[in-house]
Amino acid sequence: MDELTMATPKPMLPVAGRPLLEYKIDALPEECDEVILIVGYLKDAIKRHFGAIYGGRKVRYVEQDKLNGTAGALWAAKEVLHDRFLVMMGDDIYTKEDIETCIEKEDAWTLLVQQLPEMHRAGIVRLDENGRIVEILESSIEDADRLEPGLASTNLYVLDTRLFSCPLIPKHTGSLEYGLPQTVVNAAHTLGIPFEPVFTDKWIQITSPKDLVVAGEMLKKINQ
């Protein structure tokens, strides 16, 4: 995405004439009464577009001063999060129906997952004999050409503030970045919280310029 993101942050790249972020926020159910955007690179472009209120919801901005991973990003917002909260990546597209299904499981943490015919760089989700999540293996640049099938993490979580009582976990030994998948899996195990998958076939992953075109075509079909 290097060429496309020189002047535009990735979450603001257009799909069918609208920024990626709009699709995510518009898909939120009524239970989500506030949007917290964790910003950094070219943050002013995001702030100008969404302002203080968007779609009837209050919008708050938290800057991630130190680029220390996805868990580090979430921890930057921990003082403004309360009760249960939804976590979404800024560069993928999810459906309202899938988000609502994830939120319905009030007695568990959830992760939206999708079976893929080719994994490429998607994170691999491992389940135990009871169908609960016990491991999420993140990919690396070297994994971009993985062609084997697998159960992929969409990086859409429903969690609660008990998570912040547990330590941040590095992406791998020696890493300076803290991974949200590793941190959530460890916290769920430590606290005895069920961590359950919610299955979808409608996740739209954006990892390359061609994905923007494919996403636009998929959205047209979904909305027909």
ABEGO torsion letter per residue (X at the ends): XAAAAAABBAAABBBGGBBAAAAAAAABBAABABBBBBBBBGAAAAAAAAEABBGGBBBBBBBBABBAEAAAAAAAAAAABBEBBBBBBAABBBBAAAAAAAAABAABBBBBBBBBABAEABBBBBBBAAGBBABBBBBBAAAAABABBEBBBAGBBBBBAAAAABBBBBABBGBABBBAAAAAAAAAAAAGBBBBBBBBAABBBBABAAAAAAAAAAAAAAAX
